[in-house]
Amino acid sequence: MSVQPVDRRLLLKGVASLAALAAFPAWAKAAPTVTEVAFDPAIPALGNPAGDVTIAEFVDYQCPVCKLVFVELKKLMAEDHGVRLVMKDWPIFGDVSRDAARMALSAGGHYAAAVDALMSNERGLSERRTDDILGSVGVDVANARAGLAGRQPEIDALLSRNAAQADAFRLQGTPALVIGGRLFKRGMPVAELRDAAAKARAG
């Protein structure tokens, strides 16, 4: 993917950009733990699966700010090989987004390439467009769709867990990031991601 210059103003805007940085809120009696958010066994980890810092991003494949954040996350992972990235699919833009999330999670060994391709896509999604994107990175789309019928309850349970966590954190939209034990309700440029990762390491 070619990395385009990032418009910092757009990156920082997001849907909930007024909430810059907060610890997991004390009021959230039922808030999920960091482990529940960052180590759901149903979500493959990107970057370094054994990394010492986990970043979880609540995303929708049709969210333009999510795509900008993903570019910044790729920059961070290129320089910091201790970062483990978890994509928390939260398809808030309807059935097409939900289908893209299901298909990415059905991509098997092509999962990382599927995520990268969907995040790099600059056009609107449709079921056919999603299939074309995934097919271009080696996903056997026909096999993935056939297998999805059997896996859909499992995948939809994962999407429901993600949505419940987003609700518990009172997220108003995507993107949102969990880094270490802190919740960021906005997009972040690489410099701020770098700083947040350093703080997570420092405990």
C-alpha positions in Angstrom: 0.0 0.0 0.0 1.3 3.4 -0.9 1.4 5.6 2.2 -0.3 9.0 1.6 0.5 12.1 3.7 -1.9 12.1 6.6 -4.2 15.0 7.3 -3.6 15.4 11.0 -6.8 17.4 11.4 -8.9 14.6 9.9 -7.1 12.0 11.9 -7.7 13.7 15.2 -11.3 14.5 14.4 -13.0 11.1 14.4 -16.5 10.6 15.6 -15.7 11.1 19.2 -12.6 13.3 19.0 -13.6 15.5 22.0 -12.6 12.7 24.3 -8.9 12.7 24.0 -7.6 10.2 26.6 -9.1 8.5 29.6 -8.3 5.6 31.8 -11.0 2.9 31.6 -13.8 4.8 33.3 -14.6 4.2 37.0 -18.3 4.4 36.3 -18.2 1.5 33.9 -19.1 -1.3 36.4 -19.4 -3.8 33.6 -16.5 -2.5 31.6 -14.5 -5.4 30.0 -11.0 -6.1 31.2 -8.0 -5.3 29.1 -7.6 -9.1 28.6 -11.1 -9.4 27.3 -10.6 -6.6 24.8 -7.0 -7.3 23.7 -6.8 -11.1 23.9 -10.0 -12.5 22.4 -8.9 -15.9 21.0 -11.2 -15.5 18.0 -9.3 -12.5 16.7 -5.9 -13.1 14.9 -3.2 -10.7 16.0 -1.3 -8.6 13.5 2.2 -7.2 13.9 4.0 -9.3 16.5 1.6 -11.8 18.0 4.0 -12.2 21.0 4.6 -8.4 21.3 4.9 -6.7 24.7 2.4 -4.0 23.8 -1.1 -4.7 22.5 -3.1 -2.1 20.6 -6.8 -2.9 20.0 -8.6 -0.8 17.4 -12.4 -0.6 17.1 -12.9 -0.3 13.4 -15.4 -0.4 10.5 -14.0 -1.1 7.0 -16.1 1.8 5.7 -14.7 4.3 8.2 -12.3 6.8 6.5 -10.7 7.8 9.8 -10.1 4.2 10.6 -8.2 3.9 7.4 -6.0 6.8 8.3 -5.3 5.4 11.7 -4.4 2.0 10.2 -1.7 3.8 8.0 -0.3 5.3 11.2 -0.4 1.9 13.0 1.5 0.3 10.1 4.2 3.0 10.5 4.4 2.2 14.2 4.7 -1.6 13.6 7.4 -1.0 10.9 9.6 0.7 13.5 8.5 -1.1 16.7 8.5 -4.9 16.4 7.1 -5.3 19.9 3.6 -4.1 18.9 0.7 -6.6 18.7 -2.3 -5.2 16.9 -5.9 -6.5 17.3 -8.6 -5.3 15.0 -11.9 -5.1 16.9 -14.5 -5.3 14.1 -17.4 -3.1 15.0 -19.5 -2.8 11.8 -21.6 0.3 12.5 -22.1 1.3 8.9 -24.6 -1.5 8.1 -24.8 -4.9 6.4 -22.0 -4.2 3.9 -19.6 -3.5 6.7 -20.8 -6.6 8.6 -20.2 -8.7 5.5 -16.7 -7.3 5.1 -15.9 -8.1 8.7 -17.2 -11.6 8.4 -15.3 -12.3 5.2 -12.0 -10.9 6.6 -12.4 -13.2 9.6 -13.0 -16.1 7.2 -9.9 -15.4 5.2 -7.8 -18.0 7.2 -4.1 -17.6 6.5 -4.8 -14.5 4.3 -6.3 -12.6 7.3 -3.5 -10.0 7.5 -3.6 -9.4 3.8 -7.4 -9.2 3.8 -7.3 -6.5 6.5 -4.7 -4.5 4.8 -6.5 -4.7 1.4 -9.9 -3.7 2.9 -8.2 -0.8 4.8 -6.5 0.3 1.7 -9.7 0.4 -0.4 -10.7 3.9 -1.3 -14.0 3.0 -2.9 -17.4 2.2 -1.3 -17.9 -1.4 -0.4 -20.5 -3.9 -1.7 -20.5 -7.6 -1.3 -19.1 -8.0 -4.8 -16.4 -5.3 -4.1 -15.4 -7.1 -0.9 -15.1 -10.3 -2.8 -12.9 -8.7 -5.5 -10.7 -7.0 -2.9 -10.1 -10.3 -1.0 -9.7 -12.3 -4.2 -6.9 -9.9 -5.2 -4.8 -10.9 -2.2 -5.2 -14.6 -2.6 -8.4 -15.4 -0.6 -10.4 -18.3 -2.1 -13.6 -16.2 -2.0 -16.0 -19.0 -3.0 -14.6 -21.3 -0.3 -14.7 -18.6 2.3 -18.3 -17.8 1.6 -19.2 -21.5 1.6 -17.4 -21.9 4.9 -19.0 -18.8 6.3 -22.4 -20.5 6.6 -21.0 -22.8 9.2 -18.9 -20.2 11.0 -21.3 -17.3 11.0 -22.7 -18.0 14.5 -19.2 -18.0 15.9 -18.2 -14.9 14.0 -21.4 -13.1 14.8 -20.8 -13.9 18.5 -17.4 -12.2 18.2 -18.9 -9.1 16.6 -21.5 -9.0 19.4 -18.7 -9.2 22.0 -17.0 -6.3 20.3 -20.2 -4.3 20.1 -20.9 -4.9 23.8 -17.4 -3.7 24.7 -17.9 -0.6 22.6 -21.2 0.0 24.4 -19.6 -0.5 27.8 -17.0 2.1 26.9 -19.7 4.5 25.7 -18.1 4.8 22.3 -20.0 7.0 19.9 -18.3 5.7 16.7 -15.1 4.5 15.2 -12.2 4.6 15.5 -11.3 4.0 19.1 -8.0 2.5 20.5 -7.2 0.6 23.6 -3.4 0.7 24.3 -2.3 -1.0 27.5 -4.9 -0.1 30.0 -6.0 3.2 28.4 -8.9 4.1 26.1 -8.5 6.7 23.4 -11.8 7.7 21.8 -10.2 9.1 18.6 -7.7 8.6 15.9 -4.0 9.2 16.6 -1.0 10.0 14.5 2.1 7.8 14.7 3.9 10.2 17.2 1.1 9.8 19.7 0.8 6.1 19.1 4.5 5.8 19.8 4.1 7.8 23.0 1.2 5.7 24.1 3.1 2.5 23.5 6.0 3.8 25.5 3.7 4.6 28.4 2.1 1.2 28.2 5.6 -0.4 28.5 6.4 1.8 31.5 3.3 0.5 33.2 
